[in-house]
Amino acid sequence: MKVTVIGTGYVGLVTGTCLADLGNEVVCFDINQSKVAQLNAGQSPIYESGLDSLLNKNRLAGRLHFSSDIEASIHHGEILFIAVGTPPGESGQADISQVLEVARNIGLWMRTDKVVVNKSTVPVGTADAVHGVIERELAKRGWFKPVGELQLEARPEFCVISNPEFLKEGSAVEDFMRPDRIILGIPQGPQGLRAKELMRQLYAPFNRHHERTLVMSVRSSEFTKYASNAMLATRISFMNELANLAEKIGVDIESVRQGMGSDPRIGYSFLYAGTGYGGSCFPKDIKALQQTAQSNGIHLHVLNSVQSVNDSQKHLLVKKVLARFGDNLVGKVFAIWGLAFKPNTDDMREAPSLVIMKELIQLGATVQVFDPVATESARLEIKREWSHKSDMLDHVIFMDHEYKALVGADALLIVTEWKAFRSPDFGVIKAELKTPAIFDGRNLFEPENLTELGIEYHGVGRLNPMASEAIQT
């Protein structure tokens, strides 16, 4: 099938590459010409496990092309995916201006029947708005049915549907190629029936073992995406709140997590306590859902708390550092392992590490940081966020190895749960740190094991044999 994907961010690039790998003829459009040139040279602008090899495989096979020609791109596909950004506006609402601009271009350039697929995360009602924009653009052009022998162009038909993505950064390729469900929001009517048939044909390879496609109304589909992310964010904040209580009453949250997760009604996913969630989805989607509720006169009490707990949780490690070292951190140096908001990605959006670094530096400390892949992204994000406070930049030292970050540091903070951090050489950690103390923001280690090694352990909701003694010294 001929497919066009408009937008080459995480969602668009993964979607286009994976659909090409299934044998489709895919064109990915982006307005950024330098990005298109980079992609046509076989270089991915994002870090995503398995994406580079898949991209080059299909590019060389002639199934995957990148273009900055909007007219040709729209002409190519019988199915057009909209996969552009929907960043939060000033009041938290999703900004769908890029989506509507794509719709305008579709209406301007389409010459044949199209199925338009909203892949971007958009508020309920966006498909209707997209339909309206395309319809208005088509109406401007004027269409006439062929009369007699006159070869006049007939008005093309189109259908706007919703197909939300459920991709996790770091495992997006795997999630796309092995989906647990495919949500299709399709309108009623003959164009809807045609769209349903084309989408079933496109996704047929995923339904060979069992049916994974759920068809529903367009608005229900749009809402399902927000509801899913809101539930996952709620589980994270719920466990973080329980972890904070667990520390106060002598409970190990890891034991609690295992007890809860073993209940099949609950399960283990997203039950890990830590330093809060970040990334491009959860923070943005929670705010957008709150804004939608507010504009409809509904107060989402639970989600307001979810966001509040998460904002507070990003300060937790620094609070623990202050409890151990006192309020004056001038002259202190802290090693930080992990900068990206989660492992297997270089995404720094809403990353807890940004909050932690900024707060430590404002308290007088210097940070020596390491991340396996996010160093350059972190450097750019820090410069962007702290451009008005250039003196702070001098207190961030980027290291090219995790153990180099330890040299001369007073303690180690673990912020991202990269696999490379799970079994470190504790002898090296103890020898290099001025104070043998680990502040484990992701609960990678067992307190008892580190205590036996003579290392102070400060986790999130973990029982700590040395904590009370350490805080008093």
C-alpha positions as CSV (number, residue, x, y, z in Angstrom):
1,M,0.0,0.0,0.0
2,K,1.1,3.6,-0.6
3,V,1.4,5.5,2.7
4,T,2.4,9.0,3.6
5,V,3.5,10.0,7.1
6,I,3.6,13.7,7.8
7,G,6.0,14.5,10.6
8,T,9.2,12.7,11.5
9,G,9.4,12.9,15.2
10,Y,9.3,9.8,17.4
11,V,5.8,8.7,16.4
12,G,6.1,9.6,12.7
13,L,9.5,8.2,12.1
14,V,8.8,4.9,13.9
15,T,5.4,4.6,12.2
16,G,6.8,5.2,8.7
17,T,9.8,3.0,9.1
18,C,7.9,0.1,10.6
19,L,5.1,0.3,7.9
20,A,7.8,0.2,5.2
21,D,9.3,-2.9,6.9
22,L,5.9,-4.6,6.4
23,G,6.3,-4.1,2.6
24,N,4.4,-0.8,2.1
25,E,5.6,2.1,0.0
26,V,6.2,4.9,2.5
27,V,7.0,8.6,2.1
28,C,7.8,10.5,5.3
29,F,7.4,14.3,5.0
30,D,8.9,16.9,7.2
31,I,9.1,20.7,6.7
32,N,12.7,20.7,8.0
33,Q,14.8,20.2,4.9
34,S,18.1,19.6,6.8
35,K,16.3,16.8,8.8
36,V,15.0,15.3,5.6
37,A,18.6,15.3,4.1
38,Q,19.9,13.7,7.2
39,L,17.3,10.9,7.0
40,N,17.9,10.4,3.3
41,A,21.6,9.9,4.2
42,G,20.6,7.2,6.6
43,Q,21.0,9.1,9.8
44,S,18.3,9.1,12.4
45,P,17.8,12.4,14.3
46,I,16.6,10.5,17.4
47,Y,17.9,7.7,19.5
48,E,15.5,4.7,19.5
49,S,16.6,1.1,20.0
50,G,16.6,-0.8,16.6
51,L,15.4,2.2,14.6
52,D,18.6,3.0,12.8
53,S,19.1,-0.4,11.3
54,L,15.4,-0.7,10.3
55,L,15.5,2.7,8.7
56,N,18.5,2.0,6.6
57,K,17.3,-1.5,5.6
58,N,14.0,-0.1,4.2
59,R,15.6,3.0,2.7
60,L,18.1,0.9,0.7
61,A,15.3,-1.5,-0.3
62,G,13.5,1.5,-1.9
63,R,10.4,1.2,0.4
64,L,11.1,4.3,2.6
65,H,11.6,7.8,1.3
66,F,11.9,11.2,3.0
67,S,10.7,14.4,1.4
68,S,10.1,18.1,2.1
69,D,7.8,18.4,-0.9
70,I,4.3,18.5,0.6
71,E,2.4,18.3,-2.7
72,A,4.2,15.2,-3.9
73,S,3.9,13.6,-0.4
74,I,0.2,14.1,-0.2
75,H,-0.2,12.9,-3.8
76,H,1.7,9.7,-3.0
77,G,-0.3,8.1,-0.2
78,E,-3.8,6.7,-0.3
79,I,-3.5,6.7,3.5
80,L,-2.1,9.9,5.1
81,F,-0.9,9.8,8.7
82,I,-0.7,13.1,10.6
83,A,2.1,12.7,13.1
84,V,3.1,16.2,14.0
85,G,3.6,17.7,17.5
86,T,0.8,18.9,19.8
87,P,2.8,20.8,22.5
88,P,1.0,22.3,25.5
89,G,-0.2,25.8,25.2
90,E,0.0,28.5,27.8
91,S,-2.9,27.1,29.8
92,G,-2.0,23.5,29.3
93,Q,-4.3,22.7,26.4
94,A,-2.9,20.8,23.5
95,D,-1.8,23.1,20.6
96,I,-3.2,21.5,17.5
97,S,-2.1,24.2,15.1
98,Q,0.4,22.0,13.4
99,V,-2.3,19.3,12.9
100,L,-4.7,21.9,11.4
101,E,-1.9,23.2,9.1
102,V,-1.4,19.7,7.8
103,A,-5.1,19.4,7.2
104,R,-5.1,22.7,5.3
105,N,-2.3,21.3,3.0
106,I,-4.2,18.0,2.5
107,G,-7.2,20.0,1.4
108,L,-5.1,22.1,-0.8
109,W,-3.1,19.4,-2.6
110,M,-5.2,16.2,-2.6
111,R,-6.4,15.1,-6.0
112,T,-7.6,11.5,-5.3
113,D,-9.6,9.8,-2.5
114,K,-7.7,9.7,0.8
115,V,-8.0,8.3,4.3
116,V,-6.6,10.8,6.7
117,V,-5.3,9.3,10.0
118,N,-4.8,11.3,13.1
119,K,-1.8,9.6,14.7
120,S,-0.8,12.7,16.8
121,T,-2.2,12.8,20.4
122,V,-5.0,15.2,20.1
123,P,-8.0,16.4,22.2
124,V,-11.5,15.0,21.6
125,G,-13.0,16.6,18.6
126,T,-9.8,17.2,16.7
127,A,-10.9,14.8,13.9
128,D,-14.0,16.9,13.4
129,A,-11.8,20.0,13.2
130,V,-9.4,18.4,10.7
131,H,-12.4,17.3,8.6
132,G,-13.7,20.8,8.6
133,V,-10.4,22.4,7.5
134,I,-10.0,19.9,4.6
135,E,-13.6,20.4,3.6
136,R,-13.1,24.2,3.5
137,E,-9.9,24.0,1.4
138,L,-11.6,21.7,-1.1
139,A,-14.6,24.0,-1.4
140,K,-12.3,26.9,-2.2
141,R,-10.9,25.1,-5.2
142,G,-14.3,24.5,-6.9
143,W,-15.1,21.1,-8.3
144,F,-17.3,20.0,-11.2
145,K,-18.4,16.7,-12.3
146,P,-17.3,15.6,-15.8
147,V,-19.8,16.8,-18.4
148,G,-20.0,15.0,-21.8
149,E,-16.5,14.6,-23.2
150,L,-15.0,17.3,-21.0
151,Q,-12.2,15.8,-18.8
152,L,-12.7,17.9,-15.7
153,E,-11.3,16.8,-12.4
154,A,-13.8,15.2,-10.0
155,R,-13.9,16.2,-6.4
156,P,-12.0,13.6,-4.3
157,E,-13.5,12.0,-1.3
158,F,-11.9,11.6,2.1
159,C,-12.4,10.3,5.6
160,V,-10.7,11.5,8.8
161,I,-10.1,8.7,11.4
162,S,-8.3,8.4,14.7
163,N,-5.5,5.9,15.3
164,P,-3.7,6.8,18.5
165,E,-0.2,5.6,19.1
166,F,0.8,3.6,22.2
167,L,4.5,3.6,21.8
168,K,7.0,3.8,24.7
169,E,10.2,5.7,24.0
170,G,13.0,3.2,24.2
171,S,10.9,0.3,22.9
172,A,8.9,2.1,20.3
173,V,9.9,-0.2,17.4
174,E,9.0,-3.3,19.4
175,D,5.7,-1.8,20.5
176,F,4.7,-0.9,16.9
177,M,5.7,-4.3,15.5
178,R,4.1,-6.3,18.4
179,P,1.1,-4.2,19.5
180,D,-1.2,-5.3,22.3
181,R,-4.0,-3.4,20.6
182,I,-4.8,-1.2,17.6
183,I,-7.4,1.4,18.3
184,L,-9.3,2.8,15.2
185,G,-11.8,5.6,15.6
186,I,-13.9,5.5,12.4
187,P,-17.0,7.6,11.5
188,Q,-20.2,6.1,10.1
189,G,-21.0,6.1,6.4
190,P,-19.6,4.8,3.2
191,Q,-16.3,6.7,3.5
192,G,-16.0,5.2,7.0
193,L,-16.5,1.7,5.7
194,R,-13.8,2.3,3.0
195,A,-11.4,3.7,5.6
196,K,-12.1,0.7,7.9
197,E,-11.3,-1.7,5.1
198,L,-8.1,0.0,4.1
199,M,-6.9,0.2,7.7
200,R,-7.6,-3.4,8.3
201,Q,-5.7,-4.2,5.2
202,L,-2.7,-2.1,6.4
203,Y,-2.7,-3.7,9.8
204,A,-3.5,-7.2,8.7
205,P,0.1,-8.5,9.5
206,F,-0.6,-7.7,13.2
207,N,-3.9,-9.6,13.3
208,R,-2.7,-13.0,12.0
209,H,-2.4,-14.6,15.4
210,H,-5.4,-13.0,16.9
211,E,-7.6,-9.9,16.4
212,R,-5.9,-6.9,18.0
213,T,-8.0,-4.2,16.3
214,L,-10.7,-2.4,18.3
215,V,-13.0,-0.2,16.3
216,M,-14.9,2.5,18.0
217,S,-16.2,6.1,17.5
218,V,-13.7,8.7,16.6
219,R,-14.2,10.7,19.8
220,S,-13.9,7.5,21.9
221,S,-10.6,6.7,20.2
222,E,-9.2,10.2,20.8
223,F,-10.2,9.9,24.5
224,T,-8.8,6.4,24.9
225,K,-5.2,7.7,24.3
226,Y,-5.5,10.4,27.1
227,A,-7.3,8.0,29.4
228,S,-4.6,5.4,29.0
229,N,-1.7,7.8,29.7
230,A,-3.6,9.3,32.6
231,M,-4.0,5.8,34.2
232,L,-0.3,5.0,33.8
233,A,0.7,8.4,35.3
234,T,-1.7,7.8,38.2
235,R,-0.1,4.5,39.0
236,I,3.3,6.1,39.1
237,S,2.3,9.0,41.4
238,F,0.2,6.6,43.6
239,M,3.3,4.4,44.2
240,N,5.5,7.4,44.8
241,E,3.1,8.7,47.4
242,L,2.9,5.3,49.1
243,A,6.7,5.1,49.0
244,N,7.0,8.5,50.9
245,L,4.7,7.2,53.5
246,A,6.5,3.8,53.7
247,E,9.7,5.5,54.8
248,K,7.9,7.2,57.7
249,I,6.4,4.0,59.1
250,G,9.1,1.5,58.6
251,V,7.8,-0.2,55.5
252,D,9.8,-1.4,52.4
253,I,7.9,-0.2,49.3
254,E,9.7,-2.9,47.2
255,S,8.0,-5.7,49.2
256,V,4.7,-3.8,49.0
257,R,5.2,-3.5,45.2
258,Q,5.7,-7.3,44.8
259,G,2.7,-8.0,47.0
260,M,0.5,-5.7,45.0
261,G,1.7,-6.7,41.6
262,S,1.1,-10.4,42.2
263,D,-2.6,-9.6,42.3
264,P,-3.6,-10.1,38.6
265,R,-6.2,-7.3,39.0
266,I,-3.3,-4.9,39.6
267,G,-0.2,-6.3,37.8
268,Y,3.4,-5.1,38.1
269,S,3.5,-2.5,35.3
270,F,4.2,1.1,36.3
271,L,4.3,0.3,40.1
272,Y,7.9,1.3,40.6
273,A,8.6,4.2,43.1
274,G,11.1,6.7,41.9
275,T,11.8,10.4,41.2
276,G,8.7,11.0,39.1
277,Y,7.8,10.7,35.5
278,G,8.9,12.9,32.6
279,G,9.0,12.7,28.8
280,S,6.9,14.1,26.1
281,C,3.6,12.3,26.8
282,F,2.5,12.0,30.5
283,P,3.1,15.6,31.6
284,K,1.6,17.1,28.4
285,D,-1.4,14.7,28.2
286,I,-2.3,15.1,31.9
287,K,-2.4,18.9,31.4
288,A,-4.4,18.6,28.2
289,L,-6.9,16.3,29.8
290,Q,-7.3,18.7,32.7
291,Q,-7.8,21.6,30.4
292,T,-10.5,19.6,28.4
293,A,-12.2,18.9,31.7
294,Q,-12.1,22.5,32.9
295,S,-13.5,23.8,29.6
296,N,-16.4,21.4,30.1
297,G,-17.1,22.3,33.7
298,I,-15.6,19.2,35.2
299,H,-12.9,19.1,38.0
300,L,-10.6,16.0,37.7
301,H,-9.6,15.7,41.4
302,V,-7.5,12.6,40.9
303,L,-5.5,13.9,38.0
304,N,-4.8,17.2,39.7
305,S,-3.3,15.2,42.5
306,V,-1.3,13.0,40.1
307,Q,0.4,16.1,38.7
308,S,1.0,17.6,42.1
309,V,2.6,14.5,43.5
310,N,4.8,14.1,40.4
311,D,6.0,17.7,40.6
312,S,6.9,17.2,44.3
313,Q,8.6,13.9,43.7
314,K,11.2,15.4,41.4
315,H,12.6,17.2,44.5
316,L,12.8,14.1,46.6
317,L,16.5,13.2,46.0
318,V,17.6,16.7,46.8
319,K,15.7,16.6,50.1
320,K,17.5,13.4,51.0
321,V,20.8,15.0,50.1
322,L,20.0,17.9,52.4
323,A,19.0,15.6,55.2
324,R,22.4,13.9,54.9
325,F,24.7,16.8,54.2
326,G,22.9,19.8,55.6
327,D,21.4,22.9,54.0
328,N,24.7,24.4,52.8
329,L,26.0,22.6,49.8
330,V,28.5,25.2,48.7
331,G,31.7,23.4,47.6
332,K,30.0,20.0,47.4
333,V,30.2,17.9,44.3
334,F,27.7,15.3,43.4
335,A,27.9,12.6,40.7
336,I,24.7,11.9,38.8
337,W,24.2,8.8,36.7
338,G,21.4,9.1,34.2
339,L,20.0,12.3,32.6
340,A,17.3,11.1,30.1
341,F,13.8,10.9,31.5
342,K,13.9,7.1,31.1
343,P,16.5,4.5,29.8
344,N,17.0,3.6,26.1
345,T,16.2,7.2,24.9
346,D,18.0,10.5,24.7
347,D,14.8,12.5,25.4
348,M,15.3,15.2,28.1
349,R,11.8,16.6,28.0
350,E,10.4,17.1,31.6
351,A,13.3,14.9,32.8
352,P,13.6,14.7,36.7
353,S,17.4,15.2,36.3
354,L,16.9,18.8,35.1
355,V,15.1,19.6,38.3
356,I,17.6,17.8,40.5
357,M,20.7,19.4,38.8
358,K,19.2,22.9,38.9
359,E,18.3,22.7,42.6
360,L,21.7,21.3,43.6
361,I,23.5,24.0,41.7
362,Q,21.3,26.7,43.2
363,L,22.2,25.4,46.7
364,G,25.9,25.9,45.8
365,A,26.9,22.4,44.5
366,T,28.6,21.3,41.3
367,V,27.3,18.2,39.5
368,Q,29.4,15.7,37.5
369,V,27.0,13.9,35.2
370,F,27.0,10.9,32.9
371,D,24.4,9.3,30.6
372,P,25.0,6.6,28.0
373,V,23.3,8.4,25.2
374,A,21.6,11.6,26.3
375,T,24.7,13.8,27.0
376,E,24.3,16.0,23.9
377,S,20.5,16.3,24.3
378,A,21.0,17.2,28.0
379,R,23.7,19.8,27.1
380,L,21.3,21.5,24.6
381,E,18.3,21.3,27.0
382,I,20.3,22.8,29.8
383,K,21.6,25.7,27.6
384,R,18.0,26.4,26.5
385,E,16.5,26.3,30.0
386,W,19.3,28.1,31.7
387,S,20.2,30.6,29.0
388,H,19.4,33.5,31.4
389,K,21.6,32.0,34.1
390,S,24.9,31.3,32.3
391,D,26.8,31.1,35.6
392,M,24.9,27.9,36.4
393,L,26.3,26.2,33.3
394,D,29.8,26.2,34.8
395,H,28.6,23.9,37.6
396,V,27.6,21.1,35.2
397,I,30.5,18.9,34.2
398,F,29.7,16.2,31.5
399,M,31.7,13.0,31.8
400,D,32.3,10.3,29.2
401,H,32.2,7.4,31.7
402,E,30.1,6.7,34.8
403,Y,33.2,6.1,37.0
404,K,34.8,9.4,35.9
405,A,31.8,11.2,37.3
406,L,32.6,9.7,40.8
407,V,36.1,11.2,41.1
408,G,36.1,13.8,43.9
409,A,32.3,13.6,44.3
410,D,30.7,13.7,47.8
411,A,28.0,11.2,46.9
412,L,26.3,9.5,43.9
413,L,22.7,10.1,42.7
414,I,21.1,7.6,40.4
415,V,18.3,9.3,38.3
416,T,17.8,7.0,35.3
417,E,17.6,3.2,35.5
418,W,20.0,2.3,32.6
419,K,20.9,-1.4,32.6
420,A,24.6,-0.4,32.7
421,F,24.0,1.0,36.2
422,R,22.4,-2.1,37.7
423,S,25.6,-4.0,38.5
424,P,28.4,-1.5,39.0
425,D,31.7,-2.1,40.8
426,F,30.8,-1.0,44.3
427,G,34.4,-1.1,45.2
428,V,35.2,1.6,42.7
429,I,32.2,3.7,43.9
430,K,33.3,3.4,47.5
431,A,36.9,4.3,46.7
432,E,36.2,7.3,44.6
433,L,33.4,9.0,46.6
434,K,34.4,11.3,49.5
435,T,31.4,9.9,51.4
436,P,30.4,6.4,50.4
437,A,26.7,7.3,49.9
438,I,24.3,6.4,47.1
439,F,21.0,8.2,46.6
440,D,19.1,5.7,44.5
441,G,16.3,7.4,42.7
442,R,15.2,4.3,40.9
443,N,15.7,1.6,43.7
444,L,18.2,-0.4,41.6
445,F,20.0,-1.8,44.6
446,E,19.2,-3.7,47.8
447,P,19.9,-1.7,51.0
448,E,21.2,-4.7,52.9
449,N,23.8,-5.5,50.3
450,L,25.2,-2.0,50.2
451,T,25.2,-1.8,54.0
452,E,27.4,-4.9,54.1
453,L,29.8,-3.2,51.8
454,G,29.9,-0.1,54.0
455,I,28.0,2.1,51.6
456,E,25.2,4.4,52.8
457,Y,22.0,3.7,50.9
458,H,19.2,6.2,50.4
459,G,16.4,4.8,48.2
460,V,12.8,5.7,47.6
461,G,10.6,4.1,50.2
462,R,13.2,1.5,51.1
463,L,14.1,0.2,54.5
464,N,17.6,1.5,55.2
465,P,19.7,-0.1,58.0
466,M,22.1,2.8,58.0
467,A,19.7,5.7,57.3
468,S,18.9,6.8,60.9
469,E,22.5,6.7,62.0
470,A,23.8,8.4,58.8
471,I,21.3,11.3,59.1
472,Q,22.4,12.0,62.7
473,T,26.2,12.1,61.8
